[in-house]
Structures are given as structure tokens and as C-alpha cells.
């Protein structure tokens, strides 16, 4: 919405990145009918805002909606922004493939970002704190308390990266995704 334009102007003035909840979540079929979910947080809408404020780094939280077609749509947008230099988009992967140890959408995003026409752009992936990993605290979910669930998500992502890339490359990717990219974006870059 254009209501966010002044927010983006302020972010540019103070050299701050902006994070937006994203969730394409293709319409879900329920017995009572189709539910249109997350209508206003679709990555393509955030991308339109980011294009109007090309100098402001914009983070797509949840990489567009957790998994499958949703994650692919967000990665398509992320790659398009890089290839066409239309926006400074980043993606947070902390709640991607949340209900499985298989992190195939994250691995696919890494592969695509390693091979853009602009070179390796895995600097655009971040691991955020996206609380509450482990589904809303309290007694936990699937027998895991939030702290355990969070640790499991981190371990599963690292394990998937280790299985998918040679050792040195995997270590470099984990360093970038889990801290170097964020340190650069939040504490060192001045746009």
C-alpha cells in the first residue's frame, strides 16, 4: 500500500532495512469453500513497494510463505530483483519448511542465488529470529518446547546445507546465512 511509502522514506533517510511479513499462501480449500489467505502480505506486493524505494533493503520474512509454491514464488521475485536491479530484496529463511527436517526449498533458494547473472548472491539470505519457532510457546508442539524447536530448526538447516554442498562451501554458506549477511546488512552497510 502507498501508506508505507513514508515509512520507506524514513528507512532510507536513516539507512535502515525493512522487514515485511510475507505469505503468498495460495488460496486454501476448506470443506466450507476457498479461503483467501494473507491477501496483503504477498511477496509481489512487497516487491512493488520495494521497487518504489529501490535504495531501501527489504527483507521478505518467511521467504514468501514457508514452503513449496509459496517459497518458489518469493525466490522468483528475489532473483528478478537481482537480475533486473529493481529492488534490494532479501529473504529470511527461519520459518521455511517449518514442519520437516527436509529443507529443500532453502537449498533450492541457495542454488538459485549462487547462480544469478550477477554472480553469487547468497548474501541476500538471512536467518532471523522469527519467534515463536516451535509454534506459540507454552507446552510446545510435537513434544518440543520453543527453545528445543528453535535449536532443531537451526540444526536441520545446517544439516541440509552440509548434505547439499562440499564441506568448505557449506561452512561458508552457514557463516553467511546465520550471521555474516545480517551483520553486513544491519551494522555495516550504508546505502
Phi, psi and omega in degrees: 000148179295345177299337180275352182302317181293328175298317180291323177298316178297317178299318178294318180303320183258012178053052180244138172283161179237138178247133178235136171300130174233141179198097179294319181027087177309146184313134185261135178273121174245159178306330181273358179136193182266134177252124176274111185255151172050044184302325186258003179241024178289139185304327181294331177287320176295322178299318178300318176297313181298324178295328178287344182226064190304334183273354182264120175294132182237127181258127176271097179296143180069010180046044170089001176130034166085310184192174174057225183300329179295312180295318180300317179299319179292320179293322175303315179294316179301312180295318178302318180297326179285309184299323184256003179050049184258343181194162176257078181267145175229165177226136174266130185253010189296336179234043176259135187052054190289336187255020181209155174282342178284117182250045186299326179290326176292315180298318178297320177298316179300312181300316181294320181286334176290339189237040175280165177293345178265007180095198182289117179240035175291356172293351181269003178253137182227151170252115181265178181273346177010057175295145005256093170301137186099009170062074161069035167061209178063232184281357178085185181224142180052036177080004181249129172286161184307317180297319178294319180297318179298313179299321179294318178301313180299312181298319180295319178296313180298318179298317179296320178295315179300322180287338188259345185223154176302155190309307183296317179297318178299315179298319178296317178298315180297318178300316180295309186292321186272343175204321186296317181297317179293318179300317178295311183294313186275330189240347184239327184287140169230117192285000000 
